[in-house]
Amino acid sequence: MTIVEVRVPEYRVDREPDYRSIGTRVDRAIEANFPDGEYLLRAIGVDDHPGLTLSELVRIVVTTGTDKHDPGRGSVGHDEFSGYDYDIQAGPIEIRQARLLPSRVEPLPTVFGGIVRHF
């Protein structure tokens, strides 16, 4: 597992984030740390894990490779997707010539910025 830490101290949950700035910073970190190829990208938020602090959630993900720490709890969107055979909610990304390819549907010029905007 590759863990890349990107510090974004200006990000605050009580203000509208600068999606372009945050997204660009994370996009560059992804490009710098992963070779060309196709990947799945999944955003995880501590709000979806009541009772856990951010540090606890990070420890669980780093230790187990997943945020599925409670087998009795359905995943986010479980009701919506329970009719399908799914295991993870993630979106495809592609890095080509050391650059993330832009989304065909997202108006922002940053892959991760679009994820943050929809999160």
C-alpha positions in Angstrom: 0.0 0.0 0.0 1.3 3.5 -0.9 0.4 6.2 1.6 0.9 9.8 0.4 0.3 12.6 3.0 -0.7 16.0 1.5 -1.0 18.8 4.1 -3.8 21.3 3.4 -3.9 23.5 6.5 -6.1 26.1 4.9 -8.9 23.5 4.4 -11.6 24.0 7.0 -15.0 22.3 7.2 -16.8 25.4 8.3 -15.9 27.3 5.0 -16.3 26.7 1.3 -13.0 25.2 0.2 -10.9 26.4 -2.7 -11.5 23.2 -4.8 -9.1 24.2 -7.5 -6.2 24.9 -5.1 -6.7 21.9 -2.9 -7.4 19.6 -5.9 -4.3 20.8 -7.8 -2.1 20.2 -4.8 -3.4 16.6 -4.3 -3.4 15.9 -8.1 0.3 16.8 -8.2 1.0 14.6 -5.2 -0.7 11.7 -6.9 1.2 12.3 -10.1 4.5 12.4 -8.2 3.9 9.2 -6.3 2.3 6.8 -8.8 3.5 5.7 -12.2 1.4 5.9 -15.4 -1.5 3.5 -15.2 -5.2 3.2 -14.3 -6.3 3.4 -10.7 -9.3 3.6 -8.5 -9.6 6.7 -6.3 -11.8 6.7 -3.2 -12.4 9.6 -0.9 -13.0 8.8 2.8 -14.4 11.2 5.3 -14.5 11.0 9.1 -18.1 12.2 9.0 -19.1 8.8 7.7 -17.5 7.1 10.7 -19.4 8.3 13.8 -17.5 7.8 17.0 -14.1 7.9 15.4 -11.6 10.7 15.4 -9.6 11.5 12.3 -6.5 10.0 13.9 -8.4 6.8 14.7 -9.8 6.5 11.2 -6.3 7.0 9.7 -4.8 4.4 12.0 -7.5 1.9 10.9 -7.0 2.6 7.2 -3.2 2.4 7.5 -3.4 -0.8 9.6 -6.1 -2.7 7.6 -6.1 -1.1 4.2 -9.8 -0.2 4.5 -12.2 1.9 6.5 -14.6 -1.1 6.9 -13.9 -1.5 10.6 -17.5 -2.4 11.7 -18.8 -5.5 10.0 -22.3 -4.8 11.3 -22.5 -1.4 9.6 -23.5 -0.9 6.0 -21.3 1.2 3.9 -22.1 4.7 2.8 -24.7 4.4 0.0 -25.6 0.9 1.1 -29.3 1.4 0.5 -28.7 2.9 -2.9 -26.3 0.2 -4.1 -27.4 -2.9 -2.1 -29.1 -4.4 -5.3 -25.7 -4.6 -6.9 -22.7 -6.8 -6.2 -20.3 -4.1 -5.1 -17.5 -4.0 -2.6 -16.1 -0.5 -2.9 -17.2 2.9 -4.0 -14.4 4.4 -6.1 -13.9 6.2 -9.3 -11.4 5.4 -12.1 -8.5 7.7 -12.7 -5.7 7.5 -15.2 -2.2 8.8 -15.1 -0.5 9.1 -18.5 2.9 10.7 -19.2 3.0 11.5 -15.4 -0.2 13.6 -15.5 -3.7 12.8 -14.3 -6.1 12.8 -17.2 -9.0 15.2 -16.6 -12.5 14.0 -16.0 -14.8 14.1 -18.9 -17.7 15.2 -16.8 -16.1 17.4 -14.1 -15.9 21.1 -15.0 -12.9 21.7 -12.7 -9.5 21.2 -14.2 -8.4 19.1 -11.2 -9.4 15.5 -10.6 -9.3 15.7 -6.8 -10.9 19.1 -6.7 -14.0 17.6 -8.3 -14.0 14.9 -5.8 -13.8 17.4 -2.9 -16.5 19.5 -4.5 -18.9 16.5 -4.6 -17.9 15.2 -1.2 
